[in-house]
Amino acid sequence: MTLEKKIKSGDFAVIGEFEPPKGADFSPLLDNANRVRGRIDAFMIPEMANAVMKASSLGGCAYLQNHGLETVLQVCCRDRNRLALQADIIAATALGVSNIMAVPGEEIKYGDHPQARPVNDLDLMELLEALQKLQEGKDMAGIELKGAPQFFIGSPVDTGASGGLLDIELENLGKRVDLGVKYAITNPVFDLKGLEQFVKRVDTNQVAVIPTVLLLKSAGMARYIDRNIKGISIPPELIANIQKAPDKREECIRISGELILQIKEMGMPGVLVSAVGWEDKIPQILDRAKL
């Protein structure tokens, strides 16, 4: 069953975020994906996450698709102009990719090539408009295509916004849905009560809200995220549990697995599991989540 069909059927979908290599050896990507083949419905390949240079999302998707695995192409406004973006999107169709995640991209100054120049020819809304036009059979210049691509389209959503910013986030999500977005991936969630309150304000018949569960690697990482990353709040007791655990790595895996289990019990349509370089730990996380 494809990712789109699984989400639409009401079954719990599992998306795995798998980093492409920083280099030409793609074998670890495939090895890690094969460990969860049949347990993960689709593999999302980030497009140079955190502005760190790695193999492209399109390359990673093509590699896994060639080995019989469904993928999610991440299309990023930051690095390509409208010509290159449209070219990659059309190419993805020929490679068998049927899922897209449209993202703005993190600022280049935080990555490993801070001297690079961002492109941002299109913003996120304009990228979604371009996707809509391509699926209608025309490019952004209005020229007809010989074969229109069709995609199951997603975009990010910030469940940690508050007050007026939350109202703006929900308004923008509505606009994205009007442009064809069918699923929204949240920022990493650790406060499920906050997630529950957010989802109550979303028309889930129009868009599937899919929480991200991020594998923490240490108490220090958890404290840093809690203090410095907007929109993400990590309960102090969770940080304390990692700090006092005899096996801190196992405790981090346990936390991720239990979060996924609770998200499923909430009736959410699915989850994105992100391990940020520790993809070999995802089988253990899924074991904990009973998936």
Phi, psi and omega in degrees: 000132180289164178302315181301312182295323182293317179295317181291334180282345182094358175287155180282116183264142179241119176251134177251131174269116184238118183291134172287165184284155168264077186149183187267358181269104181268000186298322177297326177300313180292319179302313181293322179294321181295332179295336181240017177302130182089346179254337177247134185279327179204150183251114177273126180254112182296149176262091180048063180303142181058024178060029176264127184294123174215178174302151186289159175299319180299318178296315179296319178296315180301319182296313181287322178300323180294341178254020172080024181245134179285140185231166173238118178280128174265122181250121192244129181293333192298320197253349187227148174277180186296331177295309183293322179298313179296321179297316179295320181296316178295318179299324181301323179300315181295336180271359177091008180279127182242000181237139178230141171241111181269125183225153176284326182095143179287159181295139183298328184299342180270354185266196184264003174230063186297344178279352180293155179258124177291151180264295179048042176298323176242143169271180187298317180297318180294324176296318178294323175297319178298317177299319179298316180294318179300319180289340175273358174096015178225149176274183185292343176271000179086009181274135183291141178265153172267081185103118182263132177289154176228131185223155167266111195253136176233167176208163181282158173216142183261103180280351183268359178293153182224161176059226180296329179294326177293320178299318179294319180298317180292322177296316179295323177298319178299321178294322179293322177298319178298336180266009173109003178289129182250341176217147181236124180266126181280166166292165181305133182246138175232338178259096185287337175294320177295319178298316181299318179294322179296313184297330179298338182263007182247139174280094185286355171283341181261329183213136178272123177268118184246111181290151173261130172251116182261128175285113174286151181250345181191166175294325179298317177298318180297317180296319181298314180298314183299323184274332193242342184258116181297140175087358180237122178239126180248121182304138181299329180292329177293317178297318180296322179297321177294317184299320185266355182291135177299321178244095187293324179295316179296324179294320178296320177295318179299316181300314180297315180298318181290326176298316179298317180299317180292322178297318177296318180294336176288346182089017177292154185285346181173190182209148169254123179260121181239124182246355173047064177093348178253040183300338178292347178270352184298321176304321179292323177297315180295325175301313180298326181276358180061041180244000000 
